[in-house]
Amino acid sequence: MRNGLTLIELILSMVIIGIVFTVIPRLVMSMNQSTQTTIKEEAMYNAMAQIGMILNLPWDNNNTQNPQILTVNAGDAGYDCNTTSGYRIGGFVGGRNCIGTGTYSATLPANFKVDTPSNDIDDFDGNITVVTGGCDNTPKYNIGTTVIYSPDNGLGTAAGTTNTKTVEVKVGYNSANKLYDPSKKNCITDLNYTSYNIGHVQINSRNWN
């Protein structure tokens, strides 16, 4: 009866231990990277879904009551309606709802009205959604939406009310997520969408007799 290992058994044991300590860390790293990629893909999908939902809503809360182009107090005159001819550049005569029974103004940023359920793009301004998951419902990432007025001739902030609104959707890791790093920005994606005060397209038509 022997009391020790043979040289071959010792070498095989060392090889097996070496393989285990080489493969397992790689598997763990691969699983972590797969989880991180899954979270990023989910976050980007939800951000695009958010943008898609917003762009299908009316430009302003007053557009939910009247489809005409709204008056603004800091817009480019080239974008304004001509209430005499009933159209604006680029639109059909009578087809851009420049003539209405009254004058409807766009709401100022400080007066953005938030309705539930949301019925115009302003309702999403300042909205932050925390997406959770897992058995313990741990927060994974945040979706934040900002709506601001932009100059009619380009992007950026603008005082007062213009004919242009910029919607920004930012997605980043939640501070409770293990992927969160206080030393980094933790941004997953940043989407922008520009919406214009064009009213609802409505072309006059006649029935054939």
Residue pairs with C-beta under 8 A, 6 or more apart in sequence:
5 13
36 179
39 140
39 141
39 173
39 177
39 179
39 188
40 188
40 189
42 131
42 140
43 131
43 140
43 141
43 143
43 171
43 188
43 189
44 171
44 188
44 189
46 131
46 143
46 171
47 143
47 169
47 171
47 188
47 189
47 191
48 191
50 124
50 143
50 145
50 169
50 191
51 167
51 169
51 191
51 193
54 121
54 124
54 145
54 167
54 169
54 193
55 121
55 167
55 193
55 195
57 118
57 119
57 120
57 121
57 123
58 64
58 119
58 120
58 121
58 200
59 70
59 106
59 120
59 121
59 165
59 195
59 196
59 197
59 198
59 199
60 70
60 106
60 107
60 120
60 121
60 122
60 197
61 107
61 113
61 115
61 119
61 120
61 122
61 123
62 70
62 104
62 105
62 106
62 107
63 70
63 120
63 199
63 200
64 119
64 120
65 104
66 100
66 102
66 104
67 97
67 199
67 200
67 202
68 81
68 97
68 98
68 99
68 100
68 104
68 199
69 81
69 88
69 96
69 97
69 98
69 197
69 198
69 199
70 104
70 105
70 106
70 197
70 199
71 103
71 104
71 105
71 106
72 105
72 106
72 160
72 161
72 162
72 163
72 197
73 105
73 160
73 161
74 149
74 158
74 159
74 160
74 161
74 162
75 152
75 161
75 162
75 163
75 197
76 151
76 152
76 153
76 162
76 163
78 89
78 152
79 88
79 152
79 163
79 196
79 197
80 88
81 87
81 88
81 96
81 98
82 88
82 98
83 98
83 99
85 93
86 93
86 94
86 98
86 99
87 93
87 94
87 95
87 96
87 98
88 96
88 98
91 98
91 198
92 203
94 204
95 201
95 202
95 203
95 204
96 198
96 199
96 201
96 202
97 199
97 200
97 202
98 199
105 161
106 161
106 197
107 113
107 122
107 161
108 160
108 161
109 125
109 148
109 149
109 161
112 122
112 123
112 125
112 147
113 122
113 123
114 122
114 123
114 125
114 126
115 123
116 123
118 124
121 147
121 165
121 167
121 195
122 147
122 165
124 145
124 147
124 167
125 145
125 146
125 147
125 148
126 145
126 146
127 144
127 145
128 142
128 143
128 144
128 145
129 142
129 143
129 144
130 139
130 142
130 174
131 139
131 140
131 141
131 142
131 143
131 174
132 138
132 139
132 140
133 140
134 140
138 176
138 177
139 174
139 175
139 176
139 177
140 173
140 174
140 177
141 171
141 172
141 173
141 174
141 177
141 188
142 171
142 172
142 173
142 174
143 169
143 170
143 171
144 169
144 170
144 171
144 172
145 167
145 168
145 169
145 170
146 167
146 168
146 170
147 165
147 166
147 167
147 168
148 157
148 158
148 165
148 166
148 168
149 157
149 158
149 159
149 160
149 161
149 162
149 164
149 165
149 166
150 156
150 157
150 158
150 162
150 164
150 165
150 166
150 194
151 158
151 162
151 164
152 162
152 163
152 164
155 166
155 192
155 194
158 164
163 196
163 197
164 194
164 195
164 196
164 197
165 194
165 195
165 196
165 197
166 192
166 193
166 194
166 195
167 192
167 193
167 194
167 195
168 190
168 191
168 192
168 193
169 190
169 191
169 192
169 193
170 187
170 189
170 190
170 191
171 187
171 188
171 189
171 190
172 185
172 186
172 187
172 188
173 179
173 180
173 181
173 186
173 188
174 180
175 182
179 186
180 186
